[in-house]
Structures are given as C-alpha cells and as structure tokens.
Amino acid sequence: MDRMKRYGIIGAGMMGREHISNIALVNGAELVALADPNSGSLEQSLAHAKAHDFNPATYNSLTDMMAQAALDAVIIAAPNHTHFSIMREVMQRPAAILLEKPMCTTVEDAQALHDVAKTYPHLLWIGLEYRYMPPVTKFIESVHSGITGPVKMLSIREHRFPFLEKVGDWNRFSENTGGTLVEKCCHFFDLMRHILRDEPVRIYASGGQDVNHLDERYNGRQPDILDNAYVVLDFAKGTRAVLDLCMFAEGAEEQEEIYALGDKGKIQVGIPSAKLTWSPRDKSGPFVERVETPTDALQAGDHHGATFFQLTKFHQALMDGCDAEISTWDGLRSVEIGAAAHQSIDTGLPVVLSSNHSNESK
C-alpha cells in the first residue's frame, strides 16, 4: 500500500499537461505513461513531463498503453466525444479512473456509462473539480453550516474568455462537445446540486452564439457553440437557481461569482479574487475573508487549485480503497441538466426533468 502508484494519462493536450503538473505535487504518485494519437501533443506533453522529472513511456495507441503499462490509475483528458469509447476499453482493465468532464456528450451515453459503472469494482471518479477551489469549498461549507438559513436563491455567474484553441479545433462544434452548456457548464450544474443537496425538476434557458467564432470556417462549416446563456432551474425543495454565462467577457474582474441567499442573509464568493463575503440581513456586515490557495497549486493549472485538491482526494481514495466523492451519478446529472438547457433554448419551452431516479444511490 505504501508503494508509488503508477499513473497514465490518456489525452496529451492542455488538460493532460495540467494533470502532469499536479501529479508532480502529489506524494506517492508517478507518471509512467502517456497516450495520444497526435504526435505533436505527445511530444509537447513528454517534454512537460520531463520538466517535472517524469520520463513516461509514450503511446499512440490507447490499447497498447493499457496492455503494456501496468497502471494503478488512469486519467482520461481526451476530447469529450471520445470519452464513451475510451471508457469502454479502459474499464476492461483493473485500474482506478479519473474521467474529465463532461462524462459524455449525450444523455444516452452518460446513462449507459453510469449503468455499467455500477458493477465496476475499482475507483471511478468524474472530474467536476470546481467543488475543490479553496474559496468555493469554503463557500460551500458556509452554506452547509446554515449561515444563510435555507437557501431560497442561488446564482452562478461566469463571465470569461472564449473557448481556447484545441487540436483540430474540435471544440468548435456541439457534436464534439455536447454543446456549451454540457461542455463548460456541467461544472456549475454539479455545483448547484452539491451546494443545495437537491435535484432540479424544471429548467428554462435562453442563449445564443452572438459574438465568438462567427468568422471561422472548418471545411465550409461555421462553429455552432453558444457563447452566452441564462439558465433558470427550479429545484425540488423550492430553491430557484440561475446560471449567467458570457464567453466574451475576458476583461471582467471576476471570472466566476457565486451567490446564495436565504432569510438570514447573503453569502458570495469570487474567483480569482478569492474573496468570501457574508452580508447578514441585520446590516452588521459585510464581513470579508480572503481564502488563500497554495501557490504551487495555483501555478499547476488554470482552475484555481481545484485540479490539485481533486487529484489529492482521488489519490487518497485510491490508497485507502474508498469510493469516489464525485460519481458517475453526478456526471450523468450534470450532462442531463446541460442537455435539458439546450433543449429549452432550441424549443423556447421549459423542460421538466424526471424525478423518478432523484434518490438513486451513488
């Protein structure tokens, strides 16, 4: 149990390199294998790995890596539309799995994967890591302590930069990503469920592609990914939540802001300022606290330390034989909500989510 755990990464692009940086920070973890069919990505990530004192074997074939590398854990950071087929192969081997978000690009594939995962005997964790940004974690703990009273309204605002360039610009089309509200916003729908400890029952959304990528063409096709949306969710216990997304706001001071409001007051957190603000209704506040994140965790990626803290928990679960904190059930629900929001935009109508499986065990 005390030996180094052998990690392999499938997908040697930007997120794969972030995982390399974070594996280097985790005691007892070593990177021994990288797989990607793109030789340029593989070479770049190998150089990145060597800069962190790793010397992993490289594979153009996922099949070869899984057969030859003798891995304890696999991190899947490949393009969204490949997740389902990769998982079907990886799950044939006895390895712990950290699957990046979104779990799948369609509800049907996410449901199928969740069903198969029920009998998978090894650790399987879905990478919805926004829960683990230290300021967001402190915000969640504060809400769960009852500081606001029962939450009546929850808002998440992400005002950020456009989608980044990927190999082949695969992320310019919804058929590859699941759509913006699945690809990008599954994080936020997971956060809503986690903060409220409840399930949404109705969703209404309005959104569009109004600014970004309009002048781009790929084999004559214009990208079809949304760059802004409002999504309103009604939760089973009566809380209303809203997502406010804009992807042409790179000049904004805060990239993410989360607000929870109850009968005792309002609490909010901002990223990257890391300021947690409690504003009680009796006007004795506001009380402002800055929640620090270790510098090495901040520098190891673009998710305000979340990748490090999630990987640390994943590795500890691997060492201890524990269950995942973020399961395929959470992954499925985040995809279902994003897909329902896209459906609402397409039809102009609210979408009612089934509550038949809302109490399913994780």
C-alpha positions as CSV (number, residue, x, y, z in Angstrom):
1,M,0.0,0.0,0.0
2,D,2.9,2.3,0.5
3,R,4.5,1.9,-2.9
4,M,4.3,4.6,-5.6
5,K,1.1,4.5,-7.6
6,R,1.6,4.3,-11.3
7,Y,-0.5,6.8,-13.3
8,G,-1.2,7.0,-17.0
9,I,-2.8,9.9,-18.9
10,I,-5.0,9.5,-22.0
11,G,-5.1,12.8,-23.9
12,A,-1.8,14.8,-24.1
13,G,-3.3,18.2,-24.7
14,M,-3.8,21.2,-22.5
15,M,-5.7,19.4,-19.7
16,G,-3.4,16.4,-19.8
17,R,-0.4,18.8,-19.2
18,E,-2.3,20.3,-16.2
19,H,-2.7,16.8,-14.8
20,I,1.1,16.2,-15.3
21,S,1.9,19.3,-13.3
22,N,-0.4,18.2,-10.5
23,I,0.7,14.6,-10.3
24,A,4.1,16.1,-9.6
25,L,2.7,17.7,-6.4
26,V,1.0,14.5,-5.1
27,N,3.1,12.4,-2.7
28,G,3.2,8.7,-3.8
29,A,2.1,9.4,-7.4
30,E,4.3,8.9,-10.5
31,L,3.5,9.4,-14.2
32,V,4.6,6.4,-16.2
33,A,2.6,6.5,-19.4
34,L,1.1,9.0,-21.9
35,A,-1.2,8.1,-24.8
36,D,-2.4,10.3,-27.6
37,P,-2.8,9.7,-31.3
38,N,-1.5,13.2,-32.1
39,S,2.3,13.1,-32.2
40,G,2.7,16.8,-31.7
41,S,0.6,16.8,-28.5
42,L,2.5,13.7,-27.3
43,E,5.9,15.3,-27.8
44,Q,4.9,18.5,-26.1
45,S,3.5,16.7,-23.1
46,L,6.5,14.4,-22.9
47,A,8.7,17.5,-22.6
48,H,6.4,18.9,-20.0
49,A,6.6,15.6,-18.0
50,K,10.4,15.6,-18.2
51,A,10.5,19.1,-16.8
52,H,8.7,17.6,-13.8
53,D,11.3,14.8,-13.5
54,F,9.0,12.2,-15.1
55,N,10.0,10.0,-18.0
56,P,6.8,8.3,-19.1
57,A,6.5,5.8,-21.9
58,T,4.5,7.3,-24.8
59,Y,1.9,5.5,-26.9
60,N,0.0,6.5,-30.0
61,S,-2.4,3.7,-29.1
62,L,-4.6,3.5,-26.1
63,T,-4.8,-0.2,-26.4
64,D,-1.0,-0.6,-26.3
65,M,-0.8,1.7,-23.2
66,M,-3.4,-0.3,-21.3
67,A,-1.8,-3.6,-22.2
68,Q,1.8,-2.7,-21.5
69,A,2.0,0.0,-18.8
70,A,0.8,-1.9,-15.7
71,L,-1.1,1.1,-14.3
72,D,-2.8,1.7,-11.0
73,A,-4.7,4.8,-12.2
74,V,-5.7,6.3,-15.5
75,I,-6.6,9.9,-16.1
76,I,-8.8,10.5,-19.2
77,A,-8.3,14.0,-20.6
78,A,-9.1,13.3,-24.2
79,P,-11.7,15.3,-26.3
80,N,-15.3,15.0,-25.0
81,H,-16.7,12.9,-27.8
82,T,-14.1,10.2,-27.3
83,H,-14.9,9.6,-23.6
84,F,-17.5,6.9,-24.1
85,S,-15.4,4.7,-26.4
86,I,-12.3,5.2,-24.3
87,M,-14.1,4.3,-21.1
88,R,-15.4,1.1,-22.6
89,E,-11.8,0.0,-23.3
90,V,-10.2,1.3,-20.1
91,M,-12.8,-0.4,-17.9
92,Q,-11.6,-3.8,-19.2
93,R,-8.5,-3.3,-17.0
94,P,-8.1,-3.2,-13.2
95,A,-7.3,0.5,-12.8
96,A,-8.7,3.4,-10.9
97,I,-10.1,6.0,-13.3
98,L,-10.4,9.8,-13.2
99,L,-12.6,10.8,-16.2
100,E,-12.6,14.5,-17.1
101,K,-15.8,16.4,-17.5
102,P,-18.2,16.1,-19.2
103,M,-18.6,12.4,-18.6
104,C,-20.1,12.0,-22.1
105,T,-21.6,14.3,-24.7
106,T,-25.1,12.8,-24.8
107,V,-27.5,11.7,-22.1
108,E,-27.8,8.3,-23.7
109,D,-24.1,7.6,-23.4
110,A,-23.9,9.1,-19.9
111,Q,-26.8,6.8,-18.8
112,A,-25.1,3.8,-20.3
113,L,-21.8,4.5,-18.7
114,H,-23.5,5.1,-15.3
115,D,-25.3,1.8,-15.6
116,V,-22.0,-0.1,-16.4
117,A,-20.2,1.7,-13.6
118,K,-22.5,0.2,-11.0
119,T,-20.6,-3.1,-11.4
120,Y,-17.1,-1.6,-12.0
121,P,-15.1,-2.9,-8.9
122,H,-12.5,-0.1,-9.0
123,L,-12.4,3.6,-8.1
124,L,-14.2,5.7,-10.8
125,W,-14.2,9.5,-10.3
126,I,-15.7,12.2,-12.6
127,G,-13.6,15.3,-12.9
128,L,-16.1,18.0,-11.9
129,E,-13.4,19.7,-9.9
130,Y,-14.8,23.2,-9.3
131,R,-16.0,22.0,-5.9
132,Y,-12.4,21.9,-4.8
133,M,-11.3,25.5,-5.5
134,P,-10.4,26.5,-1.9
135,P,-12.6,29.7,-1.9
136,V,-15.5,27.7,-3.4
137,T,-15.0,24.9,-0.9
138,K,-15.2,27.4,2.0
139,F,-18.3,29.0,0.4
140,I,-20.0,25.5,0.2
141,E,-19.1,24.7,3.8
142,S,-20.5,28.1,4.9
143,V,-23.8,27.4,3.1
144,H,-24.0,23.9,4.6
145,S,-23.4,25.3,8.1
146,G,-26.7,27.1,7.7
147,I,-25.3,30.7,7.8
148,T,-27.9,32.0,5.3
149,G,-30.8,29.9,6.5
150,P,-32.4,27.7,3.9
151,V,-31.2,28.9,0.5
152,K,-34.0,30.5,-1.5
153,M,-31.9,31.8,-4.4
154,L,-28.6,30.6,-5.8
155,S,-26.7,32.4,-8.6
156,I,-23.6,31.4,-10.5
157,R,-22.1,33.9,-12.9
158,E,-19.3,33.0,-15.3
159,H,-18.0,35.9,-17.4
160,R,-14.9,34.7,-19.1
161,F,-12.8,34.4,-22.3
162,P,-13.9,32.4,-25.4
163,F,-13.2,28.7,-25.8
164,L,-9.5,28.1,-26.2
165,E,-7.8,26.6,-29.3
166,K,-7.6,22.8,-29.2
167,V,-6.0,20.3,-31.6
168,G,-8.1,20.5,-34.8
169,D,-10.4,23.0,-33.0
170,W,-12.6,20.0,-32.1
171,N,-14.3,22.2,-29.5
172,R,-15.9,24.5,-32.1
173,F,-18.8,22.1,-32.7
174,S,-21.6,20.9,-30.4
175,E,-21.4,17.4,-31.9
176,N,-18.0,17.0,-30.3
177,T,-18.6,18.8,-27.1
178,G,-22.2,18.1,-26.2
179,G,-22.8,21.9,-26.5
180,T,-21.6,24.7,-24.4
181,L,-24.0,24.1,-21.6
182,V,-22.7,20.5,-21.3
183,E,-19.0,21.1,-22.1
184,K,-18.5,24.2,-20.0
185,C,-21.4,24.4,-17.6
186,C,-21.7,20.8,-16.3
187,H,-19.3,22.2,-13.6
188,F,-21.8,24.7,-12.5
189,F,-24.8,22.4,-12.6
190,D,-22.9,20.0,-10.4
191,L,-22.0,22.8,-8.0
192,M,-25.7,23.8,-7.8
193,R,-26.7,20.2,-6.9
194,H,-23.8,19.9,-4.4
195,I,-24.5,23.3,-2.7
196,L,-28.2,22.7,-2.4
197,R,-28.1,19.0,-1.8
198,D,-31.1,18.8,-4.0
199,E,-32.2,18.0,-7.6
200,P,-33.6,20.3,-10.3
201,V,-37.1,19.5,-11.6
202,R,-37.6,22.2,-14.2
203,I,-35.3,24.2,-16.5
204,Y,-35.8,27.2,-18.7
205,A,-32.9,28.6,-20.8
206,S,-32.2,31.4,-23.3
207,G,-28.9,31.6,-25.1
208,G,-27.2,32.1,-28.4
209,Q,-24.0,32.5,-30.4
210,D,-23.7,36.2,-30.9
211,V,-20.0,37.2,-30.9
212,N,-17.5,34.4,-30.9
213,H,-16.2,32.3,-33.8
214,L,-18.7,33.7,-36.3
215,D,-15.9,34.4,-38.9
216,E,-14.4,30.9,-38.6
217,R,-15.0,28.1,-41.1
218,Y,-14.0,24.4,-40.9
219,N,-14.5,22.6,-44.2
220,G,-17.1,25.3,-45.0
221,R,-18.9,24.9,-41.7
222,Q,-19.4,27.7,-39.2
223,P,-18.9,26.8,-35.5
224,D,-22.2,26.3,-33.7
225,I,-21.3,26.7,-30.0
226,L,-23.2,29.1,-27.8
227,D,-21.2,32.0,-26.3
228,N,-23.8,33.3,-23.8
229,A,-26.9,32.0,-21.9
230,Y,-29.2,32.3,-19.0
231,V,-30.4,29.1,-17.4
232,V,-33.0,29.1,-14.7
233,L,-33.5,26.0,-12.6
234,D,-36.3,25.1,-10.2
235,F,-35.2,22.7,-7.5
236,A,-37.4,20.1,-5.8
237,K,-37.3,21.8,-2.4
238,G,-38.3,25.1,-3.8
239,T,-34.9,26.9,-4.4
240,R,-34.5,28.9,-7.6
241,A,-31.1,28.9,-9.2
242,V,-29.7,30.8,-12.2
243,L,-26.6,30.4,-14.4
244,D,-25.4,33.6,-16.1
245,L,-22.8,32.7,-18.8
246,C,-20.9,35.1,-21.1
247,M,-17.8,33.9,-23.0
248,F,-16.9,37.3,-24.5
249,A,-16.1,39.0,-21.2
250,E,-12.3,38.4,-20.8
251,G,-11.9,41.9,-19.3
252,A,-14.1,41.1,-16.3
253,E,-12.5,41.4,-12.9
254,E,-14.0,38.2,-11.6
255,Q,-14.3,35.1,-13.8
256,E,-16.7,33.3,-11.5
257,E,-19.1,34.6,-8.9
258,I,-21.4,32.5,-6.7
259,Y,-24.2,33.9,-4.5
260,A,-26.5,32.1,-2.1
261,L,-29.4,34.0,-0.4
262,G,-31.6,32.9,2.5
263,D,-33.7,34.5,5.2
264,K,-30.6,35.3,7.3
265,G,-28.6,37.0,4.6
266,K,-26.4,36.7,1.5
267,I,-23.0,35.0,1.1
268,Q,-20.9,35.2,-2.1
269,V,-17.5,34.2,-3.4
270,G,-15.5,35.4,-6.3
271,I,-12.7,33.9,-8.4
272,P,-9.9,34.9,-8.9
273,S,-10.1,37.4,-6.1
274,A,-10.8,34.6,-3.6
275,K,-13.0,36.9,-1.5
276,L,-15.8,35.3,0.5
277,T,-18.3,37.9,1.7
278,W,-21.1,37.4,4.3
279,S,-23.8,40.1,4.4
280,P,-26.3,39.4,7.1
281,R,-29.7,41.0,6.9
282,D,-29.2,42.8,10.2
283,K,-26.7,45.0,8.4
284,S,-23.9,44.2,10.9
285,G,-21.7,43.3,7.9
286,P,-20.4,42.8,5.4
287,F,-17.7,40.5,6.6
288,V,-15.0,39.8,4.0
289,E,-12.5,37.0,4.1
290,R,-9.8,36.1,1.5
291,V,-9.4,32.4,1.2
292,E,-5.8,31.5,0.3
293,T,-4.7,28.8,-2.1
294,P,-1.2,27.4,-2.0
295,T,1.0,29.0,-4.7
296,D,2.2,25.7,-6.2
297,A,-1.4,24.5,-6.6
298,L,-2.3,27.8,-8.3
299,Q,0.6,27.6,-10.7
300,A,0.0,24.0,-11.6
301,G,-3.1,24.8,-13.7
302,D,-5.9,27.1,-14.7
303,H,-8.6,26.1,-12.2
304,H,-7.6,28.0,-9.1
305,G,-6.0,24.9,-7.4
306,A,-9.1,22.7,-8.0
307,T,-7.2,20.2,-10.1
308,F,-4.6,19.6,-7.3
309,F,-7.1,19.3,-4.5
310,Q,-9.3,16.9,-6.5
311,L,-6.3,14.8,-7.5
312,T,-5.1,14.7,-3.9
313,K,-8.5,13.3,-2.9
314,F,-8.6,10.9,-5.8
315,H,-5.1,9.6,-4.9
316,Q,-6.1,9.2,-1.2
317,A,-9.2,7.3,-2.2
318,L,-7.0,5.0,-4.4
319,M,-4.7,4.4,-1.4
320,D,-7.5,3.8,1.1
321,G,-9.8,1.9,-1.2
322,C,-12.6,4.4,-0.7
323,D,-15.4,5.4,-3.0
324,A,-15.3,8.5,-5.3
325,E,-16.6,11.8,-4.0
326,I,-17.9,12.6,-7.5
327,S,-19.6,9.6,-9.0
328,T,-21.0,8.7,-12.4
329,W,-24.3,9.7,-10.9
330,D,-23.1,13.2,-10.6
331,G,-21.6,13.1,-14.0
332,L,-24.9,11.8,-15.5
333,R,-26.9,14.5,-13.8
334,S,-24.6,17.3,-14.9
335,V,-25.0,16.1,-18.6
336,E,-28.8,15.7,-18.2
337,I,-29.1,19.3,-17.0
338,G,-26.9,20.8,-19.7
339,A,-28.8,18.9,-22.4
340,A,-32.1,20.0,-21.0
341,A,-31.0,23.6,-21.1
342,H,-30.0,23.2,-24.7
343,Q,-33.4,21.7,-25.4
344,S,-35.1,24.6,-23.8
345,I,-33.1,27.1,-25.9
346,D,-34.0,25.1,-29.1
347,T,-37.7,24.9,-28.3
348,G,-38.3,28.1,-26.3
349,L,-40.1,26.0,-23.7
350,P,-39.2,24.9,-20.2
351,V,-38.1,21.3,-19.7
352,V,-39.3,19.1,-16.9
353,L,-36.7,16.7,-15.6
354,S,-37.8,13.3,-14.4
355,S,-37.5,12.8,-10.6
356,N,-38.0,9.1,-10.8
357,H,-34.3,8.4,-10.1
358,S,-33.6,11.5,-8.0
359,N,-32.9,9.4,-4.9
360,E,-30.7,6.9,-6.6
361,S,-27.8,5.8,-4.6
362,K,-24.4,7.0,-5.7
